[in-house]
Amino acid sequence: MLGSAVINHRRHVGLQKLSALAGVAHSSLGPNKKFKFIQDDASGESALVCSCFRILENLELTCAVGQLVYETVRAHQKVYHSGSGCLLFLAGAWSRVALECLQRGISVGNITSAMTEGMDMCFNVWRKSCVSIHSLKKEKPESNAATSDGSELQQLKKSVSEGSRNINGNERRRMKLSRHFCEAVTVSSESQNPEPPDIAHIAECLSHGCVDAMNLVVEASRVQSDRACATFDVSKLMTCVLPGLPEHQACTVPGCILLLSAEQAAAAHHIKDQPLKVVLIDGDLSGTYRHLGFKRLPGVRRVGTEVSLSGLSKEEEWMEKTVTTLLNLEVNLILVSGSVTERVIQLCSRHHILVVEKVKVSVLKVLSDSSGAVPVTYATQLNKRCVGAGVKVTIWRELRSCQAKPSIAVNVSAGDNSQLVTVVLTSCVEGKLQALEDRFWACAYRLHHALKDEALLPGAGAAEMLCVHRLRKQAERDVTQQAANPYSSVILHLMADGVIDYLSTLMVNSGKLSKPQARTAVSQKLLDCNEHVESPENFTRLLLGGEEEDGAVSSSFDSSDAPSGKVYDNLSVKQEAWRKALDLVFLVLQTDSEIITGIDQSAALEENLMLL
């Protein structure tokens, strides 16, 4: 059932396509990711990728299911920057569960209700087993001091009761399930002032094999803390990629590092190291740009009553008026979140005005707060009240040896407390820079969400093992008891098998075990814990604190980057990845059913179908 899917063109093609497409996620799971080339047979162009999201981005997905999968993964990646491989793999595994149930004659309503119940069980287990980030500080001094008297086991047990009590006692988690994939919202029920978390130790536990990238994140956090009283603000973090340099030359720099072309370089040299007047444009710097809310009336044409005597086009007239306005306001620097045409950059450079495009909106906000500049959407809105002051541009590095086109890297800063930090990523292989940048942002957002959630899940497969145990126990109860859904036992068992398939794939990707050996190892670990378990709490302690002999899940694919041996996962990221995976399966399942059988409103109500 959990093997490769064969497309049946007559029934539930959507689920089969989803299962087949999810195969691209298998090799991108776990810390040991390998680079792959994707080549376009028509153009001959190729891309170097090593993540599920980048693979999907470079594939030509023409079918509706492919587009839905890509949009779902892209929405998740945009917010969390990690967990996309988990999302797609489980969507494929649970689509095969739905197909198996349909082949057994189980109705769509029973499938969706049982799988939703199973998901709620998993989330409930995670809420009880998550650990407060403030309790991780207590683990660090004792992490390498395990003795034969079981002190490490007792310490682990203590961190899981304390952690559960801290989370369940001080917070309420409000989850939102919808087709729009809304993220979890944490609502604090008590106001406390805990000690600042140990960011370095939390980052170490979340590095997941990306040690170099996470070290850059920790260093960026230290730079921010030195410049202001803060811990880690991912919105004030940016990256700059430099090809041609070895990877070990990556570094963190206070301020905003921007790459400039030859035309921009001349203007930068003219205004460097002096207080500047700055203008911030939130959009494209163009005469034809209109913001997203602008809507032209259909069928309406604008007829001009004045004849242009200058002989200039509308774009040229706009540029002339814009440059005149900038000169009157004595502006030296323009930062734009959108695009700027080469013609505008050249014209401004002649007047020693530096224009930089594609600057992060969060950077514009920081510079706005520091300089007093008011961001505008159009250049025609500019006036004296919009112009900021106190921003400086310094030449950070000449890059003539790194790029074919002469250019420089400048540092734009505004005050000593702006907390802007740029992480400069380097590589001699230019095609690898995208993957290095993705890896860095994955680490940065893992730390960000850990601090936001104030909680972590036991990692290295422990959270998934807890779910498998819970699903199987409930399935056994449903066999002996009269469950409302007569098929819940079968569905929960199949759902647990999908999670086991995910775990065994992670172990295979570690390079230590084959797929049969990995499944055997998972089954043995579950059996060992079940033989000594008296309650769910005892199962958690046995799973997390048991001896790491051959076959133990944690020893099979733990990241070797954590000297303490502790590996954790983000609570909100994993919850949303699993929730989106199930949402995706339900959406395709319902669509398939509507295509095959049509829509009957009365039947839809009886079967509890989601009406789109």
C-alpha angles and dihedrals in degrees: 000000000000094000128097117315122239114209114244107196094201106053135033094344091164094062091046092050090049090052092048094046091050088066089084089069096060098083094042096061123105133019095292099077119170127210119245135191119229112195130193108224092202101050100020091230118141138196131206111223138166105174136073093240094052091047091055091044091058097044123093100238107186102160123086093243091052091052091047091050092049094048091049094049092044092051090051093045092050092059104031106020090210140055096057093121091052090049095052096041093052091044088057094044094049093044086060088050089055091048091050091050092049090051088054090054097253113153124243091244093056091046095052095043094050095045091047089051090050092051091051089052091054093049091049091052091050093050089055096045101041118114127224113244088226091063092055090076089066092055098056101073091048098039095098096035101080112151136186092258091074097250091144091052091050091048091051091050090050093051091051097050090039090044093049093046092049093050099041094039101046104033143044117208116212112196122197120204118194143126088262092067098232115193126241118274121215117210118193113222096185131038111227134160106221122181115274110274121250097254095185092054094044090050091050091055091049099044093099093195096317096107098154093048093047091048088058089051091052091048090051089052090052091051090051092049091051092052097045143358097275139106110216129338112183092187089067093051125095139170134227120193121210119188121206099042127099116262093242089067091071110124146165121249128189109240134025116309113203130180116228134198125231093269092050092045093065092054091045092054090051096053101032123131097011134101108269139198109235136198123198121209118193099201137016120329096228139114092235098046118119125181121246094262093057115105125181118220110248118246095013121124125190113229116198120218094194124075117221107238094184095070091226125135120245091256091052092047090051092050092049093051092045095051090047090053092049092049092049090051090047091233117176102175134039121187116193128191092202134040131306125199119242089240092060092047091051094047093049092046090058087061092045093253113140114217119190122186134202097031114163115260090230089057090052089053093052092048090046091055092046100043103030093239116150113221114232133190099219132033089230088069094063120120138146093281091059096056119096129203140204099052117136133201119204128180106249101178141347110235104190092118093049103051136038090230113061111248144143138222116234132191116226112197138166116193131330096271101053093107091214109151128180122203110208112210120197138185138161088222106070093197090060095060094083091055092047090051092049090049092052094050091047089057093043093052093044088059091042094053092043090057091043095049093038085211140083135199123231104263138204091071097307094118091051091048090054089054093049090051092049095047093049093047091052091047090054091051092050090056094056096036131057101257121195089235109052092202099047093103093056094044095048091050091051091046090053089050089057090055090048088052088054092050094047091050090054090052093048090052089056086070095233104096141033120236095261091046091049094051090047091051092052092047091048092051091051091048093049092051094044092054092060101033124112099165139007089260091056090049090054092051094046092049095048099036104033123118113278099231125153109301096029112133096226094052092047099064108004114142110253090212095084111077090195091058091233117133122180137183132212113262099210094041094053093044092052094044091053093043093050090047091055092043089054093051092048093049093051091042093054093044091051091049093050091049092050102040104017125230121297111180095207092046090047091058092048093049094044092235119176107245108214 
